[in-house]
């Protein structure tokens, strides 16, 4: 296997929204960044799981699609020439501050400071225990909606009882899809207003709700789904002719390789000092949902603020002789880095 060696100032593990904004904060101080992520594209969960879902708590945007947040953040980072090393998880970290080496697949990255912005860590969708599930995945069975227009005119079975299931049931029904919602309980965990919308659409015949039921079997030719069998609590089977299945059973997060990096951790998070975003290993910082400290709020906007704190800490590690000066962009503007 050919190994490629790269050099940067800041290695950011995780190319989600907080990792992308960290590029901006580091760039404003004159540091180059490389982002590493196991996913094949930047954006983290926003891009991988719900790019077309609106988000309402991003300052300045009354409503913005998750995928558009990623686009804006990448454009904001672009003047600082970030390097993207995607598609492989970081497996090992060696060295010391100002001389770290990270290994991810065929890439070795030398960096002065490391920032872990891994969100929920290594995550994967929880899948139903159906023996032929893999046969239909990525053609007829999905765990996220990447392009909602692809479901228009289809008969879609949505399995789950949380916000994603209810949100997409309502959204796809308004696009002309025939939607069946399957949930093992009569009550839904989703926001009450969305559940009411879903029941209203059900009275209009645009959504069919099956509760309490759960997925039982899948049928089709090749990778094309044609029928979904569901079962009630007594084992009675109902067959739904369907061409698409969306499974929204949540994510199964874990620290993954991070657990082996000699950092102080809780069950699924990395312990940091909130005043500096430093972990228990000098030169390794952490920001975003992966972090844990008293009063921590798992919000994107909290992670953005943590990125600014981490940038100040990074300057102290890389250039300890240099006094940190907070400069406002209204007066400084953006000074792109040279390649």
FENLIN-V173090 format. One record per residue. PHI is phi in whole degrees, 0 to 359 (* if undefined). PSI is psi in radians with two decimals (* if undefined). Layout:
phi: <PHI PHI>
psi: <PSI PSI>
//
This chain:
phi: <* 283 255 252 253 234 228 204 275 239 264 252 268 119 254 281 300 288 298 295 290 298 302 298 297 292 297 296 264 93 255 272 231 236 254 243 207 288 284 281 217 287 124 60 296 302 275 281 247 212 297 255 267 287 239 244 246 266 307 88 236 305 205 213 292 305 296 288 302 299 300 296 294 293 294 293 279 306 300 258 52 293 258 252 243 247 96 220 283 288 258 222 230 230 99 212 309 73 204 271 231 249 245 217 62 273 255 250 238 267 213 273 223 246 238 271 232 273 59 276 87 280 232 212 293 286 248 289 279 252 297 253 303 300 301 253 299 71 242 236 246 223 242 202 260 267 215 295 296 291 259 299 84 268 265 244 261 248 253 141 229 263 298 298 297 292 302 284 299 294 297 289 297 286 270 100 282 273 244 249 254 244 218 283 236 285 266 254 276 292 304 301 297 290 298 296 300 298 292 295 295 293 293 272 80 267 226 248 258 244 219 278 221 216 298 237 198 241 224 171 254 60 261 265 287 233 214 236 268 236 233 272 293 259 87 288 259 240 257 247 296 208 250 220 231 249 253 239 252 87 248 248 274 204 291 62 299 303 297 258 260 59 258 286 227 263 303 223 221 255 283 227 271 295 285 228 65 279 275 280 251 302 92 247 252 212 219 86 294 287 269 221 198 303 84 301 244 277 231 301 294 295 298 299 296 297 298 295 295 297 296 298 296 299 298 296 280 276 231 298 280 266 283 286 232 285 243 273 296 297 258 272 69 251 249 301 278 271 285>
psi: <2.29 2.31 2.32 2.26 2.29 2.80 2.45 3.03 -0.86 2.16 2.09 2.02 1.82 2.04 0.57 -2.96 -0.71 -0.67 -0.73 -0.72 -0.48 -0.59 -0.79 -0.86 -0.72 -0.68 -0.62 -0.40 0.05 0.25 2.44 2.59 2.62 2.34 2.30 2.39 2.50 -0.38 2.69 -0.14 2.75 2.75 -0.26 -2.51 -0.57 -0.74 -0.63 -0.54 -0.68 1.06 -0.41 0.28 2.29 2.52 2.45 -0.05 0.49 2.09 2.35 -0.17 1.78 -0.60 2.31 2.41 2.50 -0.76 -0.56 -0.57 -0.77 -0.79 -0.78 -0.73 -0.67 -0.67 -0.65 -0.58 -0.39 -0.69 -0.30 0.26 0.92 2.55 2.31 2.09 1.61 2.79 -0.06 2.39 2.59 2.14 -0.62 2.62 2.22 2.93 -2.75 2.99 2.40 0.03 0.96 2.65 2.18 2.42 2.24 1.82 -2.17 0.03 2.32 2.30 2.15 2.30 2.74 -0.65 2.56 2.36 2.08 2.04 0.89 0.20 -2.13 0.16 -2.62 2.06 2.69 2.59 2.46 2.28 2.56 2.58 1.17 2.26 -0.56 0.41 -0.80 -0.47 -0.55 -0.13 2.47 -0.01 -0.85 -0.40 2.26 2.79 0.07 2.72 1.94 -0.56 1.78 -0.44 -0.40 -0.21 -0.17 2.30 -0.13 2.80 2.03 2.25 2.19 2.11 2.19 2.88 0.20 -2.89 -0.75 -0.76 -0.85 -0.75 -0.84 -0.47 -0.81 -0.81 -0.83 -0.56 -0.62 -0.25 -0.03 0.08 2.58 2.08 2.22 2.20 2.18 2.15 2.47 -0.14 2.79 -0.51 2.54 2.55 -0.17 2.93 2.42 -0.69 -0.68 -0.69 -0.69 -0.72 -0.76 -0.76 -0.59 -0.76 -0.52 -0.68 -0.43 -0.02 0.21 -0.29 2.40 2.12 2.23 1.78 2.55 2.09 2.84 2.81 2.46 -0.75 2.71 2.52 2.56 3.11 2.22 -2.19 0.06 2.06 2.46 -0.48 2.55 2.15 2.34 2.70 2.48 -3.01 -0.32 0.07 0.09 2.32 2.36 2.30 2.23 2.02 2.11 2.59 -0.17 2.50 2.19 2.14 2.06 1.36 0.25 -3.04 2.70 1.62 2.68 2.75 -0.46 -2.44 -0.40 -0.55 -0.29 0.19 0.31 0.66 2.65 2.18 2.76 -2.79 -0.82 0.36 2.86 2.25 2.28 2.86 1.98 -0.31 -0.38 -0.26 0.38 2.45 -2.98 -0.02 2.09 2.30 -0.15 2.04 2.95 2.51 2.78 -2.82 -0.28 -0.24 2.74 2.27 2.84 2.25 0.11 2.35 2.17 1.33 2.58 -0.73 -0.53 -0.75 -0.64 -0.78 -0.68 -0.57 -0.69 -0.70 -0.74 -0.63 -0.72 -0.75 -0.73 -0.70 -0.69 -0.51 -0.69 -0.72 1.24 -0.37 -0.21 2.22 2.30 2.30 2.09 2.08 2.29 2.39 -0.40 -0.49 -0.57 -0.50 -2.90 2.20 1.71 2.59 2.62 2.63 *>
//
